[in-house]
Amino acid sequence: MIDHLAFTLDVTKKKANDFVDEFVALVGKNAKKEFTIPGLGKFYTAKTKKRNGRNPSTGQAIVIPAKNKVKFRVGKALQDTVFPSK
């Protein structure tokens, strides 16, 4: 992806990598509130419920606590690009 960005935007790989790093940081800073990136999709938070699970190492039953997660919903433009309608 970095190589493609560098070539397409006619910038160095370092600048392309810096752009991607800044984009990820921006998503991280704004993840507490819902926001949309046109053409890409919507980032939002959702609270999961506490649930029962198993420790994969020991097989022991454990309780997985409730927590907040960052979620992403693909936008229609990206969805249609990846899976064009017939």
Sequence and secondary structure as in RCSB ss.txt:
>XXXX:A:sequence
MIDHLAFTLDVTKKKANDFVDEFVALVGKNAKKEFTIPGLGKFYTAKTKKRNGRNPSTGQAIVIPAKNKVKFRVG
KALQDTVFPSK
>XXXX:A:secstr
 HHHHHHHHT  HHHHHHHHHHHHHHHHHHTTS EEETTTEEEEEEEE  EEEE TTT  EEEE  EEEEEEEE 
HHHHHHHS   
